[in-house]
């Protein structure tokens, strides 16, 4: 670095006004009477249990893959339902139990990255929030809607799938997007997976029927 410029490794020189080092930030809310040292101490990493839904933190969930804005949108959908009175938070004791369970789960999954606050599995967190919102997509059977089934089970977990049904659904737009996205898995792999799943269900049914016969 020079006084008013930066010289890059290839020798290129650029006049630069300022260099900002993105070294992170400290979690601090000095305007609150409550001390928050870890976002995992909050219900769904959004709500201070003792304060209820009068205060919410949006965007303090960092997925290992996927984007923070998509998760923030899902959090906003849940918050809007709480604000409108359409839904309410669980009882305090239940929230505390859920916080404990979620914290242990995420800390176990990401024990090698304890310094990364609020890290979650995108798919699992989004599904958990979708169940609260009421927009968890139903996986159709092969006979009912085979193409949509393939897109939901064998492609990336897009935010569009949470608009197929439930509050503020956009079924046609979401479905068009999902069906139009190219398959990530090859058709032989998809067929192999589905056949294995069917075989597993048949074997489970046969075992159950056998146990019923033995119990007679």
LINVEN-V982510 format. One record per residue. N is the residue number from 1. RES is the residue in one small letter. PHI is phi in whole degrees, 0 to 359 (999 if undefined). BURIAL is # if it has 9 or more other ideal C-beta (glycine too) atoms within 8 Angstrom, else .. Layout:
# LINVEN-V982510
((N,RES,PHI,BURIAL) (N,RES,PHI,BURIAL))
This chain:
# LINVEN-V982510
((1,x,999,.) (2,x,253,.) (3,x,299,.) (4,x,235,.) (5,x,205,#) (6,x,235,#) (7,x,255,.) (8,x,279,.) (9,x,299,.) (10,x,277,.) (11,x,94,.) (12,x,294,.) (13,x,245,#) (14,x,231,.) (15,x,287,.) (16,x,233,.) (17,x,281,.) (18,x,205,.) (19,x,242,.) (20,x,253,.) (21,x,267,.) (22,x,275,.) (23,x,263,.) (24,x,103,.) (25,x,209,.) (26,x,260,.) (27,x,282,#) (28,x,210,.) (29,x,231,.) (30,x,297,.) (31,x,277,.) (32,x,259,.) (33,x,283,.) (34,x,267,.) (35,x,271,.) (36,x,241,#) (37,x,257,.) (38,x,209,.) (39,x,294,#) (40,x,290,#) (41,x,282,.) (42,x,259,#) (43,x,293,#) (44,x,56,#) (45,x,59,#) (46,x,231,#) (47,x,239,#) (48,x,284,#) (49,x,309,#) (50,x,290,.) (51,x,262,.) (52,x,68,.) (53,x,265,#) (54,x,285,.) (55,x,217,.) (56,x,222,#) (57,x,250,#) (58,x,251,#) (59,x,92,#) (60,x,262,#) (61,x,237,#) (62,x,249,#) (63,x,280,#) (64,x,291,#) (65,x,214,.) (66,x,87,#) (67,x,241,.) (68,x,297,#) (69,x,302,.) (70,x,295,#) (71,x,294,#) (72,x,299,#) (73,x,298,#) (74,x,296,#) (75,x,297,#) (76,x,295,#) (77,x,297,#) (78,x,291,#) (79,x,299,#) (80,x,295,.) (81,x,292,#) (82,x,291,#) (83,x,294,.) (84,x,277,.) (85,x,84,.) (86,x,294,.) (87,x,223,.) (88,x,223,.) (89,x,292,.) (90,x,296,.) (91,x,303,.) (92,x,306,.) (93,x,298,.) (94,x,291,.) (95,x,297,#) (96,x,298,#) (97,x,295,.) (98,x,294,#) (99,x,300,#) (100,x,298,.) (101,x,296,.) (102,x,298,#) (103,x,299,#) (104,x,297,.) (105,x,295,.) (106,x,291,#) (107,x,293,#) (108,x,289,.) (109,x,291,.) (110,x,241,#) (111,x,293,.) (112,x,274,.) (113,x,229,.) (114,x,293,.) (115,x,280,.) (116,x,267,.) (117,x,291,#) (118,x,70,#) (119,x,291,#) (120,x,222,#) (121,x,279,#) (122,x,306,#) (123,x,298,.) (124,x,292,.) (125,x,292,#) (126,x,298,#) (127,x,296,#) (128,x,296,#) (129,x,287,#) (130,x,297,#) (131,x,293,.) (132,x,291,#) (133,x,287,#) (134,x,95,.) (135,x,236,#) (136,x,292,#) (137,x,290,#) (138,x,270,.) (139,x,281,.) (140,x,287,#) (141,x,284,.) (142,x,298,.) (143,x,276,.) (144,x,277,.) (145,x,206,.) (146,x,300,#) (147,x,294,.) (148,x,293,#) (149,x,301,#) (150,x,298,#) (151,x,293,#) (152,x,283,#) (153,x,270,.) (154,x,240,#) (155,x,238,#) (156,x,301,.) (157,x,272,.) (158,x,282,#) (159,x,296,#) (160,x,300,#) (161,x,294,#) (162,x,273,#) (163,x,246,#) (164,x,290,#) (165,x,210,.) (166,x,91,#) (167,x,300,.) (168,x,55,.) (169,x,291,#) (170,x,226,.) (171,x,305,#) (172,x,295,.) (173,x,296,#) (174,x,296,#) (175,x,296,#) (176,x,298,.) (177,x,295,#) (178,x,296,#) (179,x,289,#) (180,x,276,.) (181,x,279,#) (182,x,298,.) (183,x,293,#) (184,x,278,.) (185,x,277,#) (186,x,283,.) (187,x,299,.) (188,x,301,.) (189,x,291,#) (190,x,297,#) (191,x,297,.) (192,x,299,.) (193,x,297,#) (194,x,294,#) (195,x,295,.) (196,x,296,.) (197,x,293,.) (198,x,297,.) (199,x,299,.) (200,x,297,.) (201,x,293,.) (202,x,296,.) (203,x,295,.) (204,x,296,.) (205,x,295,.) (206,x,295,.) (207,x,296,.) (208,x,296,.) (209,x,296,.) (210,x,295,.) (211,x,294,.) (212,x,294,.) (213,x,294,.) (214,x,292,.) (215,x,281,.) (216,x,286,.))
